[in-house]
Amino acid sequence: MNNTEQARAVAAQPPRSDAAVASRRSMLFGASAVAAGAAALAVASRSSLPAPASPTVQTAPEKGGGYRVTPHNLHYYATTLV
C-alpha cells in the first residue's frame, strides 16, 4: 500500500464518536494516576529505610605492598595469555 492509498483509507474511515474519545482519555488519565501513585509509594518506602552503615576505609600500607593477588586478578591474567 503506497502513501496515496493509505491516505484514502484513513480518509474513508468514519470519524470516531465522542464517547470513544472520552473513554480513551479517561483510561489514559486513570493509568497515569496509577503510575503516579506507584511512584509516590516507591519514594515513600525508600525514605522509611534505615540509613546505610558507613563503609570502612582501608588505609594504604606505610611501606608499600598495597597490591594483593586475588582470584579476580588471577582470572584476568589467565585470560590475557596468548
C-alpha positions in Angstrom: 0.0 0.0 0.0 1.6 3.3 -1.0 1.1 6.7 0.7 -1.8 7.7 -1.5 -3.7 4.5 -0.8 -3.0 4.9 2.9 -4.3 8.5 2.9 -7.5 7.4 1.1 -8.0 4.5 3.6 -7.7 6.9 6.5 -10.0 9.5 5.0 -12.6 6.8 4.2 -12.9 5.8 7.9 -15.8 7.3 9.8 -14.9 9.8 12.5 -14.7 8.4 16.0 -17.5 9.1 18.3 -17.1 11.5 21.3 -17.8 8.6 23.6 -14.9 6.6 22.3 -12.5 9.5 22.6 -13.8 10.3 26.1 -13.4 6.6 27.1 -9.8 6.5 25.8 -9.0 9.8 27.6 -10.4 8.5 30.9 -8.4 5.3 30.5 -5.2 7.2 30.0 -6.0 9.5 32.9 -6.6 6.5 35.1 -3.4 4.8 34.0 -1.4 8.0 34.7 -3.0 8.3 38.2 -2.0 4.7 38.9 1.6 5.3 37.7 1.8 8.5 39.9 0.6 6.6 42.9 3.2 3.8 42.3 5.9 6.4 42.1 4.8 8.1 45.3 4.7 4.7 47.1 8.2 3.9 45.9 9.6 7.2 47.1 7.8 6.9 50.5 9.1 3.4 51.0 12.6 4.5 50.3 12.5 7.3 52.9 11.5 4.9 55.7 14.6 2.6 55.2 17.4 3.0 57.8 20.5 4.8 56.7 23.2 2.5 55.3 26.2 1.9 57.5 29.3 3.9 56.6 31.8 1.8 54.7 35.1 1.1 56.4 38.1 2.7 54.6 41.3 0.7 54.4 44.4 2.8 54.7 47.4 2.1 52.4 50.4 0.3 54.0 53.2 2.6 55.1 55.9 0.7 53.3 54.1 0.0 50.1 52.9 -3.5 49.3 49.3 -2.5 48.6 48.9 -4.9 45.7 47.1 -8.1 46.6 46.7 -11.2 44.4 43.0 -12.1 44.3 41.1 -14.7 42.4 39.9 -11.9 40.2 43.4 -10.9 39.3 44.4 -14.4 38.6 41.5 -14.9 36.3 42.3 -11.7 34.4 45.9 -12.7 33.9 44.8 -16.1 32.7 42.6 -14.6 30.0 45.4 -12.4 28.7 47.8 -15.3 27.9 48.3 -15.8 24.2 
